[in-house]
Amino acid sequence: MLSRRGFMDRMVRAAAVFLAGFPILTVGKRAFAQSGEGALRVFSAKEGGYVLMDKVVKNKEEWKKILTREQYHILREEGTERAFTSKLNDNKEKGVYRCAGCGLDLFSSEHKYDSGTGWPSFWQPIAPENIGTRPDNTLFTRRTEVHCPRCDGHQGHVFDDGPKPTGLRYCINGLALQFVPEQEIKG
């Protein structure tokens, strides 16, 4: 006999397939239990499709416990690391670049290129839903800030001087990222 929770889980999945036109995978049971409140639909490289993930909300002290001082400055205070200091800038391995704050897949090595700026650069995110943007009018200029939609961690900026096919350059702080090699994702 199907429990009430099992029945509701199947109904929500069926509704998602019907409304979205494709199945939505889940990460944990909490994603459906919240009925979409605080949950995000994002792409997962490990699952090879879209999943629902809970947003990550922490206070200042909680963030300071899990991030290095430099990561905290970048992710939580919208800081910037010095150019050419990140090991990830020259990384040529295949894999996924995740948010260092919450682990959300942000960029694929397939979209990485050497922009010559000194920061890891990508011409597109792993999926449009996996990044957020907002206007940044600091430093007497108009830019577009890139942040993680799951934990709201500052990643860097996006500019319109990138290569084809998008013409975009996502200029990202290496300390805001965690690289996961392809073999670890599939394993």
N, C-alpha and C positions, 0 to 999 in steps of 0.2 A: 504494500500500500504506500502511496506517495504521501509524504508529509506535507503540511501546509507550506513550509519554507521551500521544499523541493518543487511544489506546484507553482508557487510564486516565481521562483527562479526560472523555471521553464517558460512561464508566461511572459516574463520580462525579456528573456532571450528571443522568444517568438516575435514579440512586438518590435524588438530592435531589428530583427531580420526583415520584418515586414516594412517598417518605416524607413530604414536606412538602405534596404535593398541588398545588404550583405551581412554576414554574421559578425558580431562584435565579440571578441574574446574578453575574458576578464582576468584581472590579477587580484586574486583573493575574493572572498565573498562580500567584503564590505562595500565594494564598488556598487553592487546592485542594491545592497541594503540601504544605501543613502539615496536611492532613487535619483541619481544624477546630481544631487546637491553636494557640491564640493568635489565631484568626480570629473575627470577630464578624459576625453576620447583622444588618444595619442597612438602613434605608431611604435611598435616594439620590434626591434631587429631580431630578438630571440624568438618571438612568436611568429614573425614573418607577416604580421598584420596588425590591425588596430585593436587596442585594448582599452579598458576603463581603468584609470588609476586615480587614487585619492590625491588631492592637493596636499602639500606639505606645509604646515604652519608651525613655526617655532618662535619663541621669544629670543631676545638678544643673547641671553645667557646660554640658552640651549644651542644656538648657532655657534657661539664661541667655544663650546665644549667639543664640537665635532669638526670644526674647520681650523686650519692653521691661521695664524694672525694675518698672513698675506691673503689667503683665500677669503677670510672674513672681510677684509678691506675691499676686495674686488666684488665679491658676490653680494654683500649686504650694504656696503657704503658706496657702491658704484665707482670704485677705484680702477686704476689701470696699472698693469705691470710694465716695466721698462721693456722697450723693443729689443728683440733678439736675445731675451733671457730665458724663454721657455724651451724646454727640451721637445715639446710637441710641435714647435715651429718647423723643425727639420724631420719630423717623423714621417717615414714612407711606408710603414706597415699597413696592411689591410685590417680594417676593424671599424669600431664605432666610437665616437667621442660623446661621452655622457656628461651631464651636469655634475660637477663636483659636490654640489650641495645635496642633491636628491637622487641622482642616478638615472634621470630621464635621458633617453637617447636623443641627442640633438643633431649630430652631423655624422655622415658616413665618410670614410677615407676616399671613397669613389668621387666625392665632390670637393676634395681638398686640392689646393694648388699653391704654388709659391708666388705670393703677390709682391715679394721684395720689401714688405713693410716691417717685418720683424715679429709679426704675430701670426698664429695659425689662421689661415684664410680658406673660406669655402665659398663656392658659387651658388649653393642652395642648401637648405636644411634637409635632414633625413625625411621629413614630411612637414608641410606647412603648419600643421597643428602643433608641432613639437617645439615651436619657438613663438615668442610674443615680441611685439615691437611697440614703441611709444616715442613720441617726439622728445628730443633732448636739446634744449636751447641754452645749455651751459657753454662756457668758454667762448662767449661772444659769437657763436655760430649755430647754425641749425643742422642737427644730425638726427639720425634715427637709432635709438638705443635698442639692443636685442637683449631679451631676458628669457629665463626659463619660465614657462607657463605653470609648471607644477609647484615650484618653490619661490618664484619671483626673483631668483638670483640673477644679478647683472652679469651678462656674458661679454658684451662689447658693443659694437655698432655695425650697421650695414650701410654700404655706400653703393652708388650706381656706376662705379668705374671698374666692374669686374669683367671676367671673360664671358664669351658666349657659352651656353645658350641664354643665360638669364641676364647677363650684364651686371650682376650683383657681386659685391665682395663683402661677405660676412667676416669682419675682422674681430677675432675672438681672443680673449685673454686665456693663455694656456693654463694658468692656475685655476680658472673657472671650469676647466674640463678634466675629465678622467678618461684616458684611452683604454679601450678593451679590445685586445686582439681578436680577429675573426674566429680563431679556433676555440677561444673561451666562450664566445657567444653561442656557437653551434654545439658545444660540448656539454 
